[in-house]
């Protein structure tokens, strides 16, 4: 482990973060969910969307940019399709409530679709898709963000690195879980590289003039490049339309940056879908068919000596490893958390793995 990284047990981080988030006057249930969601993301190995984000979220909660007691409510729709107003709440809470509502609708109508407007950054999309899978449903989760992706050769961003996730129950050790942003990499990877003092590949992002760079700070001040060039760009447009245009929420340039506008709600939009699988296939048959699918996949001959993995499998394996060995955090992040603890009189110690 690098000397710049420090390692912590999940339960230590969860207890510390719960106490910290309670200082924002949110409910214990919501504080515990924030702690769960952020540490779960780290356990998956998606460090760019985990505990590293806590200081930024916390400051936005304390200055009112994020409403810690949102009155989320349905504002339009019928049958299996609704839109909820997130009341400028945390994206973690609005996203969770939207997917839980989609699951409720799917139990009644077999398909539930819930859009959410007036929300904020919700972390990893897989957190919400997985809620549906845990209810024996297919889950699809997506969100739009402020334009950060530049078309190859352009000098102004046209769309956000809008992520989406799909989760499908397998009735095995882990669900199918595909979680991806539509930029070459998520913006959080730039933040992580900055904190680690590392260079980045030149096909990740550009500087503020649209020119490729290996400097994460210049990239952070510039734009991200799309996955698959214009194919990824088109998919990012689709997510923006589904999460923002058709829901009546904001889209494209109408959103606000959580970094450039730290005291303003981001106005982010989400779209959650849940599909009730038992309406068309029973659990035993689904388990058998998914087992056959998985076995066929992993038996694929590989010339390089490796093997194929089902989406979500690597994250599952990383979680088992980190539950055993601990979650690594950059030293700079730990220092920021300790400073917040001192400022807010958080009593839970951040005890490291020795």
N, C-alpha and C positions, 0 to 999 in steps of 0.2 A: 504494500500500500504506500502511495506517495506520501511524503512528509507533509504535504499541503492538504491531505485528506484526514478526517477524523471519523471514527466509527461509533455508531450508537445502536442499541437495541430498539426495535420497533416500539415496544411498550414504554420505554423511557421517552422517546420522542412524542408518542401519542399523549402521554400524561402531561408533558411540558406544553405541547401545543394546545391541548384542551384548556389548560389554565390560562394560557396567553390569550386565546380567542375569547374566553369568558370575560376578559377585561374590556372587550368591545361592547359589552352588554347584550350579546346574543344569547340565545337559550343554550342550555347545556347540550341538548340534543343536536343543535346545529354546530356547536363548538366541537363536539365529539365527531360529527361527520366530517368537518373540515380536517381534523387531525387524522381520521381514518383515511380519507381520500388522498391526502398529500403523502402520507407514509406508504399507502398502498402503491401509489405511483412510483415511489422510490424502490419499493420491493420488486416491482416489475423491471427495474433497471432504467426507467424513463426519468432520469434525474433532472432533466431540463424542466419538467413540469411538477416536481415534487417540492420538498421542503425549502429548496433554494428560493422559491417564490414567496415564502411567508412574510418577509419584511415589507415587500411592496403591497401585498394584500392587507396586512395589518395597518399600515399607514393610511391606506385608502378607507379602511373601516373607521379609523379614528377621526379622519377629517370629514367624514360624511359622504364621500364619493360612493361608498358601498353602504347601503341601508342594512343594518344588522338585524332589523326586525321587520322584514318585508311582509306586506299584506298581499300575497299572491292570490290572484283570483281569475276565473274564467271570464273573458270579455266578449267572446263570440264563438260561433260554431254550433254544430248539432251532431247527434249520433256519435260516430267514431272520430270526429274531427273537431278540434277546439284550438283556441289560442288563449294563453294566459298572459296577464300583465305581471311582470316580475317585480314591479315597484322598486327598481334600482337595487335589488338584493344581490347578494353574492351569487356568482354564476354556479357555484357548487350547490347552493340551496335551491335556486331556481331550476337548475338542470335536473336535480334529483326529484323535485316535486313534479316537473313536467313529465319525466319518464314514468314516475309512479302513477301519474294520472293516465298516461298512455296505456299502461298495463291494465288499469281499472277499466278503461274503455274497451280494450281488447278482450277482456274477460266477458264482456257483454256483447260486443259486436264482432269479435274475432280479429279485428284490426283496430288499433288505436293510434291516432296521429295527433300530437300536441305541439303547437308552435309556442314559443315564448318570446316576448318582447320586453324591452327595458330591463335587461340583465347585465351581467358583467362577465369577465373571463372565468371560464369554468374548468380550467385545467385539462386533464386528459379525457378525450371523448369516450374512451373505453369504459370509464367509470359508470357511465349512464347506460350504454349499450348492455353492459354486464348485468344491470338491474333486471332487464327484461329476461335475459338468459337464466337468471336465478329463479325466475317465475315460469320457466319452461316455455319461453317465447323467444322468437327472433327479436333482437333489439337493434335499432339503427339510430345513431345520434350524430348530430352535426351542429355546427355553429359558424357564424360569420364574425369576422374581425376587421379592424381598420385596414385599408389597402396597404400591403407591404410587399406584394409580389410585382415585379416589373417584367413586362414581356421582353424576351431576348432582344437586345439592341435598343430598347426604349430607355428614356431617362425619367419617367414618372410612373409610380406604381398604379396599377389599375384594379387590383382586387386583393383581398386578404389571403393569408395562407390557411384558408378555411378548412379545418379538420373534420373528418367524419370517421365513425366507427361502426362496425357490424359485429354482433355477437350471436352465436348460434349454440344452443345447448347440445352437448354430446352425450350426456349421462355418463361421462368418464371422469378422469381426474381434473380436467380443465375444459372450459368451453372453447369453441372456435372464437377468436377475438382478433379482428383486424382493426387497427387504430392507426390512422395516418393523416398527416397534414398534406396539403397540396403544393407546398413549397418543397424545394429540394430537401430542406431540413426545417424543423420548427425553430422559431425565433429564440426559444429558450436555450437552444444549443449555442447560440452566439453569447448569451449571458453567461452560460457555463464556461465557455472558452475564455471569456474576459476574466472571470473570477479565477480560472486556473492559469492564466497567462499564456495560453496556447494559441498557435496559428490555426487557421481554418483552410480547408480546400477552396480553391478559387472558383469552383462551380457551385458553391453554396449561395453566394450573395454578391452584391455589387456595392460600390460606394455611392455617395449621394448624386453622382453624375451618371450612374448606371453602368459603370465600368467594374469588371470583376476585381476582387481584392482578397488577400489572405489575412487581413487585419480584422479581427472580430469587432473591434471598436468602430472602425470605419464602416463595417457591414451593419452594425447595430444602428448607425446613423444614416445608413443607406437603405437598400432594398433587398429582398429575398428573390431568388430565381425559382421558377416553377419546376415541379417534378415533371419529367417527360416533356419539357418545353411546352408547346402549344396544346398538347393533350391535357396536361395538368392544369394549364390555364383555363381551358374550357370547363373542366370539372369544378374548379374554384368558382367560376361564374355561376354554375348550377347551384352550388351550396349557398352562395350569397342570395340568389333568387328565392330558394326554398326557405331559408331561415330569416330573410329580411324583406324581400319584395312582397311575396304573397301573404305574409302574416300581418302586414301593415306596420312592421317595425322599420328600423333604419337599415340602410345598406350602403355599401361602398364608402364614399367620402363622408357620409353623414355620421359615422361613428367617431368616437373620441379615443385617443390613445391613453392607456393607463399610465404611461411613462411621461408623455409630453403634457398630459392634462391630469395630473395626479389627484386633483380635487374635484374632478367631474366624473359622473357616472359614464360608463363606456357605451351604454344603450345597446349592448350586444343582443343579437337574436339567436335562438336555438330552434331546432326541430327534432322531435323525438318520435320514433315509430315503434310499435310493438305488434308482433304478429303471433297469434295464438296457434301454435303448431298442432296441439292435440285435436283441433277441429278437422285436420286432414290426415294425421298419422299418429298412431298411439305411441306411448313412450317406449315400449319394448321394441317395436319395429324401428323407431327412430334411433335407438341405441345401437341396434344391430346394423343398420345401414350406415350410420356414422362410423362405427367400428370398422366396417369393411372399407369405407372411404379412407379412413386414417391408415389402415394397414397397407392398402394399395399405395398410398402416398409415400410412406416411410420405406417401402420396399423398392422404391425407384432406384435403379443403378446410378451411381455417381462416379464419374471418372476421376474426381479429385479425392476420393476416399471419405467424403463427408456423407451426410444423409439429409433428407428432406424433413422439414418440420411443419406441423399444422400451425397456422397463425394463432398466437396465444400460447403456444407450447414453450417457446424460449422465455417468455415472461413468467410462465409458471415455474420453470426450472430456476430462473434467476430469483424468484421469490423464495423458493425452498432454500437456496444458497444463502440469501440475505437474512432469512429468519434464523438461520444457524449462525452465521458469521457477523451479522450486523449490517447496518446501512451506512455507507461512506458519505460524508458531507465535506465540501470544501471548507478549509479553515476560515476563510473570509465569511462564509455563511454562518458558521458557528459563532464567530465574533459578533456578527449582527444580531443573532438570537440572544446572546448573553447580554448585549447592550440593551435590548428590549426588555429582557428579564429584570435587569437592574432598574430601568426606568419605570417599569410597570409593577415592580415588587412581586414578581413571580417567584413562588417559593420552591417549585419543583426543580430539583437540580438536573443539569444536563450531564449525567454520569456517562463517561465514555467506556467503550469496550477496551479493556487493557490487553 
